[in-house]
């Protein structure tokens, strides 16, 4: 299956000075980043984009761009536990 531009962007950059990395040598954050990237790539391959070809309203595009910038800056949303408590789900 061909790799999309999004998948290439989400790949973990390789350190050019070090050809191979063992999981045992990774920090927790490096392992988490690698796993998140791999999961995102595989999910994109399996599911695809059910909304492909549809147009987004300008306010939705602005919201997505804002969220991407916040995510890239390290900001994350509320935890699942926090949302569940707020919605009184558990």
N, C-alpha and C positions, 0 to 999 in steps of 0.2 A: 504494500500500500504506500502511496506517495506521501511525503511529509509536507504539511502545509506551512505557510509562513508563520502562523501562530505557534505551531509546534516547534519550529526552529527557534523562535524567539524565546520560548519557555524552556529550552534545553539549558542544562547547567553548563556554563563555560568551562572548558578544560584549561588547566594550568599548563601552558606550553613547556614549562621546565620540568614537569613531572608527567610522564606518560600514563602511568597507572596509579590508581588510588585504591587501597584496600579499605573495606568498610570498617575494619578494626582501627584504622588510622584516622577515621573521620570524627569530627566533633558531632555532638548531638544536633546542632543547628545545620551543619553540612549534610548530615544524613536526612534530616527532616526536609530540607530544601530539595535534595535529590528525589526523595520519595514523592513529595508533592508534585514535582515536575513530571515524574514518570506517570503518576496517577492521572494528572491532567492530560498528558499526551494520549494515554491509552483510552481514557474516557472520551476524548475528542474523536479518536479513531472509531470507537465502537458506536457512539451515539450520533456523532455528526452534529450538525446544526439544524434543528427542526424548523428554525425560522429563516433559513437561507432564502434570500430573494425578497423578503419582506422589508418594508421601509420603516424606520424608526422616527418618531416625532422628535423635533429639535430638543425639547426639554429632557427627553429620555437619553439622547446622545450626550447632553451636557452632564446629566447625572452619572452616566457610565464613565465619562472622562474624569469627573471629580473623584469617583470611587477608585479608579485605576491609579490616579495620582496619590490618593491617600494610602492605598495599599502599597504602592512603591515606596512611600515614605515610612512604611512600617506600622501604619495605623490599621487596626483591625476592628471589626464590629464587636457586638456583644457576644459573650460566650453562649453556648447552647443552654447551659444551666441557668444563666441569667434570664434568657428569654423564656425558658420553661417556668421559672418562678414567677416572672411578670405575667405570664398567661395562665398561671395557676394550674400548670399541667403536671406538677409532681413535687 
